[in-house]
Amino acid sequence: MTYSLIWDLDSIFPGGSHSAQLEQRMKELNEQSNNYHELINQWKPENDTDYQGLKEILSLQGIISDGFSQCNSFITALLSADTKDKKAKILSGDLLALLPAIQLAETIFSKKLTAISDEHWQKLTALPAFESIAFRLNEIRRDGKQLLSEQEENIINTLALDGLNAWSSHYDTIVASITIPFKEDNQSTTLLSAGQAFNRMMSDPNPDVRSELFTEWEKAWSDKAPLLADTLNHLDGFRLNQYKLHGVTDFLEQPLNYNRMQKETLDVMWATIQKNKQPFIDFLTRKAQLFGKEKMDWQDQDAPIILGDLKEKTYPFDEAAEFILENFEKFSPKMATFAKEAFEKSWIEAEDRPDKRPGGYCTELPETKESRIFMTFGNSINEVATLAHELGHAFHSSVMWDLPTLDREYAMNVAETASTFAELIVADATLKKAETPEEKINLLDTKMQNAIAMFMNIHSRFIFENSFYEARQKGLLSEDAITELMFEAQKESYQNSLGTYHPHFWASKLHFFIDDVPFYNFPYTFGYLFSMGIYAYANKQGSDFEDQYIALLRDTAAMTSEDLAKKHLGVDLTKPDFWQAGIDQVIKDVNEFMELTEDYIK
């Protein structure tokens, strides 16, 4: 089977950034937002005895939410596939301009829910019409207690367009201007986009290529550091001022509320990881030794290990697709069927070409009940894992399309569960196919790259953001100060085990500049270890697993993370046992790697 490397966006809104249908949908959104505001203004909870008014509000709320997501996903896809699409950039601004009116209506609605007496509220949420969305309604009511006046909230949301949102968008503009020079074997110089340079820097088998690209990579981000320091200072400064105005003194409160996690859960997760770092430091040191070095250099962490006569297996896109489908089928036929649909309907943008943004993601299209996956596919096993990862996200969304909009709003930490689970399926499948010790070493290393990212790299991001927010509360930080915070965070997380570090990582990482989700780091590690628990459970359950897995995914927006784990896995996330069990599974891979590589150390 031959699959397209270029996604189909015309089936969503034909015509790209000049789509008349997109323009029409955005006009409708504006009209629907006005109607929504009017409905909420007129709604008097005490007179709504049959709750028809509330039902009408919630119905229109879902239509607006789905429509906004549909348009936003489409415009984001255009900008990802072509960072120089100027019309799409304008459309993004036009869409965001609709937000203050929607947010004002949400403010009024939330305040009215908050004003309902506790007794009345208990009766309301127990009714069949609202029982299934009671958890989300309780969250909206809870958050309403922190809101300022409607006028004040409207001012903040309006200013955010040229504040928080604008600074985040400004980061994309800066990244689009970055090119990385690279001298090819024929001595000609190629200008690589940030995405192309990153992929090659982290996966090229030639250490000289990785080293040269890393030097140019650091220089490129260092050159842009003054602009990016301004961007980060003002983006997070705006966010901190929002917290202050709402009486929020702990900058982790919102990220934890968004992820529906207790602080106790977050603390015990990191504490358990911290106690178990030595095996992973040993792994990195052993890998460095296999490369002929005493310590691991930053750019070598994801580099392939090629020993003996091993020819590293590559996966053309079509072969990668068939491999994923084959192995999804073993765990969940429904997941395999869904993934096949994604390939056949060209929902995936995978072509390696200039002017694409770096990274990969999956985005939802709720009005057409589809997803789109963005990445740059380079034929390596790493890209196969990324492809499986994003398909996991898409499958998660697909099993929830029939739920009310409010019950589809799952948080990032549990979102990373389905994706990492799908990635684990592929990683273990490749290991089982290994025919020689050299091939198994190569594949164990590939699998371990995820663990190293979760326990070391992402931990350093969390440490950095904590330090940055603490410092930013006192004033602006210079680019040198920010770079030093990043350097110290990496040294702390990796426990001084690396030979070189990436001080300008803060500048190169999109996640620090995202406006809608603060602390875009710890949910990845949560999702990774949570998926390890689900994967172990799946291997025990066998054929009974699929329906249980889908039931868990369908609950991800309807309860806290702790309740989700208790209900579906029977575990307590506030205790170290669950986290330790997941880490122990990874340590088994480390031990096998250390044993297999012992004979290759000179």
C-alpha positions in Angstrom: 0.0 0.0 0.0 1.3 3.5 -0.9 0.3 6.3 1.5 0.6 10.1 0.9 3.4 12.0 2.8 1.4 15.1 2.5 -1.8 15.6 4.5 -5.2 16.5 3.0 -6.4 19.8 4.4 -8.8 20.6 1.6 -11.3 18.1 2.9 -11.6 20.4 6.0 -11.7 23.8 4.3 -10.8 23.8 0.6 -8.4 26.5 -0.6 -5.8 26.7 2.2 -5.4 30.2 3.7 -7.7 31.6 1.0 -10.6 29.3 1.8 -14.0 30.9 1.4 -15.5 28.1 3.7 -13.0 29.0 6.5 -13.9 32.6 6.2 -17.6 31.8 6.4 -17.2 29.5 9.4 -15.3 32.3 11.2 -18.1 34.7 10.5 -20.6 32.2 11.9 -18.5 31.8 15.0 -18.7 35.5 15.5 -22.5 35.5 15.2 -22.8 32.4 17.5 -20.6 34.1 20.1 -22.9 37.1 20.1 -25.9 34.8 20.5 -24.1 33.0 23.3 -23.4 36.2 25.1 -27.1 37.2 24.8 -28.4 33.9 26.0 -26.2 34.0 29.1 -27.1 37.6 29.8 -30.8 36.7 29.7 -30.4 33.5 31.7 -31.7 33.7 35.3 -30.9 30.4 37.1 -33.6 31.0 39.7 -36.3 31.2 37.0 -35.0 28.3 34.9 -37.1 25.7 36.7 -37.1 23.2 33.8 -33.4 24.0 33.0 -34.1 24.5 29.3 -32.1 27.7 29.4 -29.1 26.0 30.8 -29.4 23.2 28.2 -29.5 25.7 25.4 -26.5 27.5 26.7 -24.5 24.3 27.0 -25.5 23.2 23.5 -24.3 26.5 22.0 -21.2 26.4 24.1 -20.3 23.1 22.5 -21.0 24.3 19.0 -18.7 27.3 19.5 -16.0 25.3 21.2 -15.9 22.7 18.4 -16.0 25.4 15.7 -13.2 27.4 17.3 -11.1 24.2 17.6 -11.9 23.3 14.0 -10.7 26.7 12.6 -7.7 26.9 14.9 -6.5 23.4 14.1 -6.8 24.2 10.4 -4.9 27.5 10.6 -2.2 26.0 12.8 -1.8 23.2 10.3 -1.3 25.7 7.5 1.4 27.6 9.5 3.1 24.3 10.5 3.4 23.1 7.0 4.5 26.5 5.7 5.9 28.9 8.2 6.0 31.6 5.5 2.2 31.5 4.9 1.6 35.2 5.7 -2.2 34.9 5.0 -2.5 32.1 7.6 -0.7 34.3 10.1 -3.3 37.0 9.7 -6.1 34.4 9.9 -4.6 33.2 13.2 -4.9 36.8 14.5 -8.4 37.2 13.2 -9.5 34.0 15.0 -7.9 34.9 18.2 -9.7 38.3 18.0 -13.0 36.3 18.6 -11.8 35.1 21.9 -12.5 38.1 24.2 -16.2 38.0 23.4 -16.4 34.2 24.0 -14.4 34.6 27.2 -16.6 37.4 28.5 -19.7 35.2 28.0 -17.9 32.4 29.8 -17.1 34.8 32.7 -20.7 35.8 33.1 -21.8 32.1 32.9 -19.2 30.9 35.4 -20.2 33.7 37.8 -23.9 32.8 37.5 -23.1 29.1 38.3 -21.1 30.2 41.3 -24.0 32.2 42.6 -26.3 29.2 42.7 -26.8 27.9 46.2 -25.0 24.7 47.2 -28.3 22.9 47.9 -29.7 23.9 44.5 -26.4 23.0 42.8 -26.4 19.5 44.2 -29.9 18.9 42.9 -29.1 20.3 39.5 -25.9 18.2 38.9 -27.8 15.0 40.0 -30.3 15.4 37.2 -29.9 12.9 34.2 -29.4 15.8 31.8 -26.3 17.1 33.7 -25.0 14.1 35.7 -22.6 13.0 33.0 -21.0 16.5 32.8 -21.2 17.3 36.5 -17.5 17.0 37.0 -16.8 19.7 34.4 -19.6 21.9 35.6 -18.1 21.7 39.1 -14.7 22.8 37.7 -16.3 25.8 35.9 -18.1 26.8 39.1 -14.9 26.4 41.2 -12.9 28.6 38.8 -15.7 31.2 38.8 -14.9 31.9 42.5 -11.6 33.5 41.5 -12.9 35.7 38.7 -12.9 39.5 38.9 -15.7 41.6 37.6 -17.0 41.0 34.1 -15.5 44.3 32.9 -12.1 43.5 34.5 -12.0 40.0 33.0 -12.9 41.4 29.6 -10.1 44.0 29.8 -7.6 41.3 30.7 -8.8 38.9 27.9 -8.7 41.7 25.3 -5.2 42.8 26.4 -4.1 39.2 26.1 -4.5 39.4 22.3 -1.6 41.8 22.1 0.0 40.4 25.2 0.1 36.7 26.1 -1.1 35.5 22.7 1.0 37.9 20.7 4.2 37.0 22.5 3.6 33.3 21.8 2.9 34.1 18.2 6.0 36.2 18.0 8.1 33.2 18.9 6.9 31.4 15.8 7.8 34.4 13.7 11.4 34.4 15.1 11.7 30.6 14.5 10.6 31.0 10.9 13.6 33.3 10.3 16.2 30.8 11.6 18.4 28.9 9.2 21.2 26.6 10.1 24.2 26.4 7.7 25.6 22.9 7.1 28.5 21.9 4.9 27.7 18.8 2.9 30.2 16.1 1.8 30.7 17.8 -1.5 31.6 21.0 0.5 28.5 22.9 -0.7 26.7 24.7 2.1 23.0 23.9 2.7 20.7 26.2 4.7 18.6 24.0 6.9 15.4 25.0 8.6 15.2 24.6 12.4 13.2 21.4 12.0 15.5 19.9 9.4 18.6 20.8 11.4 17.3 19.4 14.7 16.3 16.0 13.1 19.7 15.6 11.5 21.7 16.9 14.5 20.0 14.4 16.9 20.0 11.3 14.7 22.8 11.4 12.1 25.1 8.4 12.6 28.2 10.5 11.9 29.5 12.2 15.2 31.2 14.9 13.2 27.9 15.9 11.6 26.2 16.0 15.0 29.0 18.0 16.5 29.1 20.5 13.6 25.4 21.0 13.6 25.2 21.4 17.4 27.7 24.2 17.2 25.7 25.9 14.5 22.5 25.2 16.4 23.7 26.8 19.6 25.0 29.8 17.7 21.7 30.3 15.8 19.7 30.4 19.0 22.3 32.5 20.8 22.0 35.1 18.0 18.3 35.2 18.5 18.5 35.1 22.3 17.9 38.9 22.9 14.6 38.7 21.0 13.6 35.4 22.6 14.5 36.7 26.1 12.1 39.6 25.6 9.5 37.2 24.3 9.7 34.8 27.3 10.0 37.6 29.9 6.8 39.3 28.6 4.8 36.1 27.9 5.4 34.8 31.4 5.3 38.2 33.0 1.8 38.6 31.6 0.8 35.2 33.0 2.2 36.1 36.4 0.3 39.3 36.5 -2.9 37.5 35.6 -2.3 35.2 38.6 -1.7 38.1 40.9 -4.8 39.9 39.8 -6.8 36.8 40.6 -5.2 36.3 44.0 -3.2 33.3 42.9 0.2 33.3 44.6 1.5 29.8 43.5 2.4 29.7 39.8 1.9 25.9 39.9 -1.7 26.2 40.9 -3.1 26.7 37.4 -0.9 24.0 35.7 -2.0 21.5 38.4 -5.7 22.5 38.1 -5.5 22.2 34.4 -4.0 18.7 34.6 -6.4 17.8 37.4 -3.5 16.7 39.6 -2.7 17.1 43.2 0.6 18.7 44.2 1.3 15.6 46.3 1.1 13.5 43.1 3.6 15.7 41.2 6.0 15.9 44.2 6.1 12.1 44.7 6.5 11.4 41.0 9.6 13.7 40.8 11.0 12.4 44.1 10.7 8.8 43.0 12.5 9.6 39.7 15.2 11.5 41.6 15.9 8.5 43.8 16.4 6.3 40.7 18.6 8.4 38.5 21.8 6.5 38.8 20.9 3.6 36.4 20.1 6.2 33.8 23.3 8.1 34.4 25.1 4.8 34.0 23.3 4.2 30.7 24.4 7.6 29.3 27.9 7.0 30.4 28.0 3.6 28.8 26.6 5.0 25.6 29.3 7.7 25.6 31.9 5.0 26.0 30.6 3.2 23.0 31.1 6.4 21.1 34.7 6.6 22.4 34.0 9.3 24.9 34.2 9.5 28.7 30.9 11.5 29.1 27.8 11.9 27.0 27.6 15.1 24.9 24.2 16.7 24.5 23.8 16.1 20.8 24.7 12.4 21.1 21.9 11.4 23.4 19.6 10.3 20.6 22.3 9.2 18.2 22.1 5.6 17.0 24.5 3.0 18.4 26.0 1.1 15.4 28.2 -1.8 16.5 30.0 -4.5 14.5 28.5 -4.9 11.0 25.1 -3.6 11.9 23.3 -1.8 9.2 20.7 0.3 11.1 17.2 -0.6 9.8 15.4 2.2 8.1 11.6 2.4 7.5 10.3 4.1 4.4 6.9 5.7 5.3 4.8 3.0 3.8 6.7 0.3 5.6 6.5 2.2 8.9 2.7 2.4 8.4 2.3 -1.3 7.9 4.6 -2.1 10.9 2.5 0.1 13.1 -0.8 -1.3 11.9 0.5 -4.9 12.4 1.5 -4.3 16.0 -1.5 -2.1 16.9 -3.7 -5.0 15.8 -2.1 -7.3 18.5 -3.2 -5.0 21.3 -6.3 -3.3 19.9 -7.9 -4.1 16.6 -10.0 -0.9 16.9 -6.8 1.1 17.2 -5.4 -0.6 14.1 -8.5 0.1 12.2 -8.5 3.7 13.2 -4.8 4.1 12.3 -5.4 2.5 8.8 -8.1 5.1 8.2 -5.7 7.9 9.1 -3.1 6.6 6.6 -5.7 6.0 3.8 -7.4 9.4 4.2 -4.1 11.3 4.3 -4.4 12.7 7.8 -0.6 12.8 8.2 1.9 15.5 7.1 5.2 13.7 7.0 7.2 15.1 4.0 10.8 16.3 4.7 11.0 19.7 3.1 12.0 23.3 3.9 9.8 25.9 5.6 8.1 23.4 7.9 8.1 24.1 11.6 10.1 21.7 13.9 8.5 19.0 16.0 5.4 17.0 15.7 1.9 17.1 17.1 -1.7 15.8 16.6 -4.6 18.2 16.4 -8.3 17.7 16.7 -11.0 18.6 14.2 -14.2 18.1 16.2 -16.7 19.3 13.6 -15.6 16.6 11.1 -14.6 14.2 13.9 -11.1 13.8 12.5 -7.5 14.5 13.5 -4.4 15.7 11.6 -0.9 14.6 12.5 2.2 16.8 11.7 5.8 15.6 11.7 8.8 15.4 9.5 9.5 11.7 8.7 13.1 10.7 8.2 12.9 6.9 7.9 14.5 6.1 11.2 13.0 4.0 14.0 12.7 7.3 16.0 10.3 8.7 13.4 8.3 5.4 13.5 7.9 5.9 17.2 6.9 9.5 16.8 4.3 8.5 14.2 2.9 5.8 16.5 2.9 8.4 19.3 0.8 10.9 17.4 -1.6 8.1 16.2 -2.1 7.3 19.8 -3.3 10.9 20.4 -5.6 10.7 17.5 -7.1 7.4 18.6 -7.7 8.9 22.1 -9.8 11.6 20.5 -11.6 9.2 18.2 -13.1 7.1 21.0 -14.6 10.3 22.6 -16.3 12.0 19.6 -19.8 10.9 20.8 -19.4 12.4 24.2 -20.5 16.0 25.1 -18.0 18.6 24.3 -17.3 19.3 28.0 -16.5 15.6 28.5 -13.9 15.6 25.7 -11.7 18.3 27.3 -9.0 16.0 28.7 -5.8 17.5 30.0 -2.3 17.2 28.7 -1.0 14.7 31.2 -3.6 12.0 30.4 -3.4 13.0 26.7 0.2 11.9 26.8 -0.9 8.5 28.1 -2.5 7.1 24.9 0.3 8.4 22.8 3.1 7.0 24.9 1.2 3.7 25.1 1.2 3.5 21.3 4.9 4.3 21.3 5.6 1.5 23.7 3.8 -1.0 21.5 6.1 -0.1 18.6 9.3 -0.1 20.7 8.7 -3.6 22.1 7.7 -4.9 18.7 11.0 -3.8 17.2 12.9 -5.4 20.1 11.2 -8.7 19.5 12.3 -8.7 15.9 16.0 -8.2 16.7 18.2 -10.9 15.3 21.6 -10.1 16.7 23.0 -8.6 19.9 24.1 -5.5 18.0 20.6 -5.0 16.6 19.1 -5.4 20.1 21.6 -2.9 21.6 20.6 -0.4 18.9 16.9 -0.9 19.6 17.2 -0.9 23.4 19.0 2.4 23.1 16.2 3.8 20.8 13.6 2.7 23.4 15.7 4.2 26.2 15.8 7.6 24.5 12.2 8.2 25.6 13.0 7.3 29.3 16.1 9.6 29.2 13.9 12.4 27.8 11.3 11.9 30.5 13.5 11.5 33.5 16.4 13.8 32.6 15.6 16.3 29.8 12.0 17.1 30.8 13.0 17.1 34.5 15.5 19.8 33.6 12.7 21.8 31.8 10.6 21.6 35.0 13.5 22.7 37.2 14.2 25.6 34.7 10.6 26.8 34.6 10.3 26.7 38.4 13.5 28.8 38.7 12.5 31.2 35.9 9.1 31.9 37.4 10.5 32.5 40.8 13.0 34.9 39.4 10.5 36.6 37.0 8.3 37.5 40.0 11.1 39.8 41.0 11.7 41.4 37.6 13.0 41.0 34.1 15.8 38.5 33.4 18.6 39.1 30.9 19.3 36.6 28.2 22.5 35.6 30.1 20.6 35.0 33.3 18.0 32.9 31.5 20.7 30.9 29.8 22.5 30.3 33.1 19.2 29.1 34.7 18.9 26.6 31.9 22.5 25.4 32.2 22.1 24.9 36.0 18.8 23.1 35.5 20.4 20.7 33.1 23.4 20.0 35.4 21.0 19.4 38.3 18.8 17.1 36.4 21.6 15.1 34.7 23.6 15.2 38.0 26.6 16.7 36.2 27.0 13.5 34.1 27.2 15.1 30.7 30.3 16.4 28.9 28.5 19.2 27.2 25.1 20.9 27.7 22.7 22.9 25.7 22.5 26.3 27.5 20.2 27.9 24.8 17.7 25.0 25.0 15.2 27.5 26.6 15.3 29.5 23.3 15.0 26.5 21.0 12.1 24.8 22.7 8.6 25.8 21.6 7.0 24.4 24.8 8.3 27.3 26.9 6.5 29.8 24.6 3.1 28.2 24.4 0.4 30.6 25.7 -2.5 28.3 26.6 -0.8 25.7 28.7 1.8 26.7 31.3 4.4 24.2 32.4 4.3 22.2 29.3 6.7 19.6 30.7 5.8 17.5 33.7 2.6 16.1 32.0 4.9 14.3 29.6 6.6 12.4 32.3 3.3 11.7 34.1 1.9 10.3 30.8 4.9 8.2 30.2 4.9 6.5 33.6 1.1 6.3 33.6 1.2 4.5 30.3 3.8 2.1 31.6 1.3 1.1 34.2 -1.4 0.6 31.6 1.0 -1.3 29.3 1.9 -3.7 32.1 -1.8 -4.1 32.9 -2.5 -4.8 29.2 0.0 -7.6 29.0 -1.7 -9.3 31.9 -5.2 -8.8 30.7 -4.7 -10.1 27.1 -7.9 -10.0 25.0 -10.0 -8.4 27.7 -7.8 -5.3 27.6 -9.2 -3.3 24.6 -12.6 -2.4 26.0 -11.1 -1.6 29.4 -8.5 0.7 27.7 -11.2 2.5 25.8 -13.2 2.9 28.9 -10.2 4.5 30.6 -9.7 6.9 27.7 -13.3 8.0 27.7 -13.1 8.9 31.4 -10.0 11.1 31.0 -11.9 14.4 31.0 -14.5 13.4 33.6 -12.4 13.0 36.8 -9.1 13.8 38.4 -6.0 12.0 37.5 -5.9 10.3 40.9 -9.5 9.1 40.6 -8.9 7.9 37.0 -6.0 5.8 38.2 -7.9 4.4 41.2 -11.0 3.5 39.1 -9.2 1.8 36.2 -5.9 0.6 37.6 -6.6 0.4 41.3 -3.6 2.4 42.2 -2.8 5.5 44.4 -0.8 8.1 42.5 0.1 10.0 45.7 2.2 7.0 46.8 5.6 6.2 45.4 4.7 2.5 44.7 3.0 3.1 41.4 5.8 5.4 40.1 8.5 3.0 41.3 6.8 0.1 39.5 7.0 2.0 36.2 10.6 3.0 36.7 11.5 -0.6 37.6 10.2 -1.7 34.2 12.6 0.8 32.5 15.5 -0.2 34.7 15.1 -3.8 33.3 15.9 -2.4 29.9 18.9 -0.5 31.3 20.2 -3.7 32.9 19.9 -5.7 29.7 21.6 -2.9 27.8 24.5 -2.8 30.2 24.9 -6.6 30.0 24.8 -6.7 26.2 27.3 -3.8 25.8 29.9 -5.0 28.4 32.0 -6.8 25.8 32.2 -3.6 23.6 33.9 -1.4 26.2 37.6 -1.2 25.5 
